[in-house]
Amino acid sequence: MGSRAQRTAFSEWWWTVDRLTLGALVALMLGGIVLCLAASPPVAARIGLDPFHFVDRQVLFLIPAGAVLIVTSFLSPREVRQVSLVVFAVSLVLVALTPHFGAEIKGARRWLVILGINIQPSEFLKPAFVILIAWLFGESAKRPEMPANLIALVLLVVVVALLVMQPDFGQTMLIALVWSALFYMAGMRLIWVIGLAATAGAGLMTAFYTVPHVAQRIQGFLDPSAGNSFNVDIATESFLRGGWFGRGPGEGTIKRILPEGHTDFVFAVAAEEFGIVLCLILVALFAFIVIRALIKAMRNNDPFARFAVAGLAILFGLQSTINMAVNLHLMPAKGMTLPFISYGGSSLISLAYAMGMLVALTRERPRAQLPGDIVISGSPV
């Protein structure tokens, strides 16, 4: 790996990167392959594909995802902002085009076909949006005269409006929650808390009365007999069948009738075949990454890095929590993937991009010398 004395780009990266977080992310990626191997063959067989179609594609997606994660982790904070601005601008345009040119799937238009590849632009919009909002809130902390909070609010309104047009209420809720968390960190006043909560409540009520599938999901969650709760009921049963140690690899039966067992409900397949113990290990890996990132954010003196790392960690943690909560019937179905575990190219690569930025921003960098510091051998003391 090279010694600390060697001043190559790789050695400098290796000795400053958070290797524990990197190791946890690699473990999730490898776990995703194993669980895709367990969950996807029945789904592929039902739609007339090769049994290992989704497994092969997941492994193929891991190549660019791994490259994106590593390359992004080499970026400086300034480069993170610059790349995110480009990604955000491109993703925003694609999200705006999706309702008009995307294929309709289950009443929503969230996917675009570009050069023969299905892409979900909103997946790439999320991490780039978090970085831009973190920069705005960071600038607001350093320069109160700058209308950064107003610009951040305008960006939120624009992004939410475009996502609702698809409609994609799961991603809308996720982005709004992360934005609110960062706004709270930036010193949000109580009147803003009340206003945002009221707006969110009004939006949810509007969606309930105007969008049929939203009403069905909420009614099905509150009263299973009132709506189609087949997926959630079957997923919940898998935890009972699997017990602590599972029925064994390949021995699960729930996946044969679970329509989205390789994507939204892969956590349920893991519970039946590998048991609650594996589920707890996955929860521990997600919690380790999030808590470690939040601790590093708390210790960071740079406002931008602090907001960005916290925002990316909250985004990662909330998405994981929502997926697992849906599988356990703790909240209505959202159609949200389990990071690095569920099948999906857009989700996998966008998460790799997000975690690459998190790793880049948590690298150990020398503290900028302050006036009055005594320098010994090039380091301030």
Buried (B, 14 or more C-beta within 10 A) or exposed (E): EEEEEEEEEEBBBBBBBBEEBBEBBEBBBEBBBBBBBBBBBBBBEEEEEEEBBBBEBBBEBBEEBBEBBBBBBBBEBEEBBEBBBEBBEBBBEBBBBBBEEBEEEEEBBBBBEEEEEBBBBBBBBBBBBBBBBBBBBBBBBEEEEEBBBEBBBEBBEBBBEBBBBBBBBBBBBBBBBBBBBBBEBBEBEEEBEEEBEEEBEEBBEEBBEEBEBBBBBBBBBEEBEEBBBEBBEBBBBBBEBBEEEBBEEEEBEBBEEBEBBBBBBBBBBBBBBBBBEBBEBBBEBBBBBBEBBBEBBEEBEBBBBBBBBBBBBBBBBBBBBBBBBBBBBEBBBBBBBBBBBBBBBBBBBBBBBBBBBBBBBBBEEEEEEEEEEEEEEEEEE
